[in-house]
């Protein structure tokens, strides 16, 4: 089977269950594991590189309003790979190339490849997705082993956090405008021993106001902007406009040194196996243990 994965989380799953040797094409964002970067990239971002968080938000809203895509797909390169299976998504028009574009391109290919859309909205959905892909690509044993190992880590994390006081945790998935965490993220906060604040479980992130954030008075704040690594998350907090910076600095969590930047791109935004890592990192943030996950988590100073 020749597989094209147009979703970074699906790429991670396919390699993790032992089907990476069948992956012949990926997206420009498929950077994990390292071997995935050796596959031809079939997509490109149409976002201007110089935009800050506010500029990206304006650009994305305008493109979505126009019905335009945020990603390009190389139809010729896709056709040359002659895939049997194309894995994509319909969950978010902002996060990956749209299903409509993929479906149109697939219909022009010889061999009538199967197009499969993945739509997980929770950690349990991700486990089901792993099992589904294992069946689909004949990697059942690898999928079963992976899900079992992830379940074991989930059980161990629940046991470690069971006796802790449940802290109120705000996860921001964008900074300007601020957006609360949706889909699987509130559930990961709960798994980590926290009480998610202003979350939107099972649904898209939503725009919230700084006054709403200040009124929520979280014990812990984790800033993990969608698509941004750790350094970019730190930069965006440092670059908040004056009113937003004052609101952020006024938060009790910030004043108490319990505000963190996090690598959202690798750990929060991709519904794949590393979501269990995400829950473990959340638990470390709640406990104030930054050193253990220094490549993914960093304390934020008052801007």
C-alpha angles and dihedrals in degrees: 000000000000110000130195113195114200093177124070093215091052090050090054091049094048093052092043093055093048100260097109092108088065095052107102101168138025142170127275087253097055099109102144129111098023091240090064089067089065092066122090112270112228101183138059135192118250093197117112107251097222097063123115123217094278092046092049090051092051092046093048093049092049093049093047091047090052091048090242125143124245091212137055123220121206101225094183094052090046091052092049091056091058095210124199092198132029118193117202141141144239097193099097131015089200099051102056144356108302123259091236092059092047093046093050091049092047092053090060093054126098117242096038098252119208115250115208124188120205119207111175116166101174140030091260088052088055091053089051090049091053090052091046093052090046089057093043097053097033095251097120096139093051091047092049092050092047095050091047092052092048092049089051091054091047091052091048091050092050089052093049094050099037096097098043126106106256108246121205107246128194117198115193115201093185134020109202103063095012115238127192123228120271141180112021098355100084089051090052090053089054091048088052090056098261137119109236114232121210091350126155105211117201093007141075123292112268134214113253131184126245088237088058090049093050091048091051090061098198123201091219132025123198117187110201109158116202111261095005127115124220097275093049091049090054091048094051092053090049089050097051113136114256099264093046092045091053091049092049092047090051093060114111090225090057094045090050093050094250099121119106140185115220138191097255095174095061102032116019108034102047118078096213140105093298092069086088087057086051093056090049090051091049089052090051090051091051089050092046093242102142098152094066091062101027094145091057106028135045135173115249123226121215105275 
